[in-house]
Structures are given as C-alpha cells and as structure tokens.
C-alpha cells in the first residue's frame, strides 16, 4: 500500500483484501461521508444512511481494519468517532486490468461514480430551488458531454491539465468563505469504431455533443502523481 496524507494508492496484488472490503456499497458510502463531512460516530452515520447503528458500526470497523479510516478525537467517552485517513483513493488502471479482482473493483467504482453524479444532480436542483445555493452558481454549473477524437497521449494530457488546474484552483479557494463543495466528475472512455462507422469516417468527420455552460464536470481518472489512470474520491 502506497499512501500519503491525501491519497491511498491501491495495488491489486498487495491490497486484495482492501479491494474486496471496498466492494460493499455501504462501506463506500460511509467512507465518502467521512471524507465529505468530517468525523462522525456510527449512530450519526446510521441516521444519514438509513441503516442501523449495528450495521454502520460493523462496516466502519472493516474500513478501519484496512486502514481507510481511524478513530478520531472523541467528544466524550460514550461512543467512538471515526475519521477518514485520506481524501482520495487511487489506482493504476493498467495494474487493475491485470487481475480479475482489480477489473471487478474498477467496474464497481466507476458505476458508483455514476450513481454519485445522479444523486448530486438531484441535490443540486433541490438546493437551488430551496435557496440554499445563491444565483451566482447557476451560470457556472453544468454537465458537458463531448466526443472529441484524441490519441491516448492527448487524453492523458487532457486529464493531466484538468487535474493540475483543479489543484491550483482548490488551493486558491481553500480559505475563501464563498467556496462550496463542488462535485466534479469527468470520464474519458475511448470507443472502438464499428465497421460501418469506420468506413463513414474515411469520407467525412462526425462528432456530436451536448454542452451545458462549461467544461469537464468531473473525472473517473487517475491521481496524477505517479499512479495509474483512475481515482475515486468515493463520495456518498
């Protein structure tokens, strides 16, 4: 297991048990809640997830066993509090693709990201309608769906550029009281051309897209600092 204070890098051969632990959807949700909202008790997390305290307590202990979370400072001695040890879980797509367990984990993680996007969209619309978000958020918010033709090297460069800029802006806004948590989910998924599509493309270029206001709205890709091509913040 490689890690620093911000990320946990999973290796499919060394971290087989940890990968298996994260395949449970409630554990992913609990880890995301701790990362997003800070330390909490099993009872507090049970109230947020609709699960029993016994269930959340058990799954928190599993997450602790594999070093995703640890005990936090307690407000009193009656119930333990838990905190996330990292803000990001990342991995190498190439390494994960080499094992069945790795492939299964990446597929599950990506589908959880799609579910997170759906829930985030519903929450964004509700927050805006209820006045919990100011009108200044209307214009910059959105989801972009584009289909550019890129080489593998260009797709890597695109993600590196987006990640670098995101890190720069996050650092700049860290202490700004106007800042809010922003769900940012991007996908770069190459699609092999169908035979007839390949023939059509030899005579003319074709691409379609839907664009809503802005730019890439998130990322299912890797942590840039020497891991693979995927990263997951595992938010709820």
N, C-alpha and C positions, 0 to 999 in steps of 0.2 A: 504494500500500500504506500503510494507516494502522496504527500499532502503538504499544505502549508496552512496559514491561518485563514485563508479564504476559500480554498478548494480541496476536495477529496478526489484523487485520481484513482479510478478502479482498474485493476488488471484482471482479465478474465481467468487467468490461471492461478494467480495468488489469492484472489478475492472471491473465489467461487461461492463460499458461504454467505459473504456480504451481498453479492449479487442476488442470491436466492432470497435473502432477507428483504431486499427492496422490491421484489416482485409482488408483494402483498399491497393492494391499493390503499388500505388504511394506513400502513406504515409510510407510504409516500406522502399521503395527505398530512399525517402528523408531523413528519419532518418538514414539510412545506410550511405548515402553520408556525412551527417554532422558528423557522428562518424568517418568515414574514413578520410575525407579531412579537417575537421575543419569548423569553422563558415562560413556562406555564406548567401547571400541575395536570395530572391525569384527569381529575374532575373537571377542570376548566376546558380541557381539550374534548372531553366527553360531551360537554354542553355544546361546543361548537360543531361537533361532527354528528351528533345524534346517536352516538354509541354509548355503551355502558362504561362506567369508570373501570370496571374489571377488565374490559376489553382493551381500552386505551392504555391502562397500566401494563398489561402483558406486552403489547406491541411496542411500547416505549422501552421496556426492558430489553427487547430484542434489538431495537435500534442502538441502545447503549452497548450491548454485547459486541456489536460490530463497529463500534466507535463512530457512529454517525451523530450521536448526542451524548451528553454527560449531565450529571447533576449540577444544578445551578445553586446560587446562594438562596437559602430558604428564608422566607419571611417569618416563619415560626417552625416549631418542631413537629407539627402535626402531619404535614404532607410534603413529600419531596417535590421539588420543582426541577424541570428539565430545560436544557438549552441546546441548540444546535452547535456543533463544533465547527461547521464550515458553512459558507454561503452558497457553495456550488459543488455539485458532483459532476465530474467529467470523466471521459474515457477516450481511448483511441478506437475509432471505427474499424480500422484495419485489424487491430488485435481482437476486437469483439467478433468480427466476422469469421475468425478462425475457429471458434468453438460454438457448439450448439447452444450452450447456456448463454454465451455472450450475445448471440443473434437474438435469442428469445428475450433477453433483458432489453436490448436496444429497441426491439419492436414494441415492447410494452411501454417503455419510457416515452417513445415518440407518440404513441396513442394517448398516453396520459397528458402530454403537452397539448394535443389537440382538444382533449376534454377541458383542460385548464383554460384554453382560449375561449371555448364556448361559454364556460362559466364566467369568465372575465368580461366577455361582451355583455352578457345579461346583467352583471353587476354594474358595469359602466353605464348602461342605458338607465338602470334604476337609479343610480346615484345622480345622474344628470337630471332626470325627471324630478327627483325629490329635492333638488337644490343643494345636494351635498358636494357637488363639483361646480365651480364657477364657469361662466360662459367663456373664459379665456381658454378652456380646454376643448371647446367644440372644434375650432379650426384645425389644430394640430393632430387631433385624434383620427384614427382610421386604420383600415386594413388594406394592404396592397397585394394584388395577385398578378404577377407578371410572368412572361415566358420568354426570356432572352435566350439567344444561342451563345453559349460560352464554352470555352475549353475547361478542363479540370483545373488547370493552373489559374485561369481567370476566376473561377468560382472560389478557389482558395483565397485569391487576392481580395475578392469582394468581401468575404467573411472576415478576413484579417482587418480590412479597412473599417468595416462596420464596428467590429469589436474594439479596435483602437479608439475610434471616435466615441463610442459609448463609454469607455473607461474614462476618457478625457472629460466628457460632459458630466458623468456621475461624480467625479472628483470636484469639478467646478461647482456643482449644485449641492454638495453634501451638507452645507450649513445654511442653505437658503430656505427660509420658512415657507416660501411659496411652492417648494418642491413636493410632489406626491409620488407614491409608488406607481410605476408605470409597467404594465405587462408588455413585454417586448418579445415576440415570438417570430422567428424567421425560418424559412425552410429552403434548402437548395437540393432538389431531388431530380437528378437527370432522368430523362425518359428516352429509352431507345426508340428510334423511329420505326413505325410499322412499314412494311414493304411498300405499300402504295403511297404512304406519306413521304418516304424517301424519294420515290420517283417524282412526285409532285414538287418536292423541294429542289430538284435538279433544274426545274424550269422557272420557279419563282419562290421568293421568300415569303413565309407566312408566320405571323405570330399574333396572338390575341392577349388582351389583358384587361383587367378591371382595376382602376386606380381610384383610391379614396383618399384624397387630400395630400398624402405624404409618401413616405418611403417605406423601406422594410419595416415590418411591425413585429419582429421577433426573430428567434433563432433556435434551431434544434441542433446547432453545430457545436463543434468542439471548443474547448478552452484553448486559447491561442498559445499558451506558454508551454509548448513542447509536449502536448499530449496528442490526442487524436482529433477527429473531426466533429465529435459530438459533446455537448454538455447539457446538463439538465439542472435547473435550479429547484426542481421538484416542489414547486409551489402547489398549494391546495387548489 
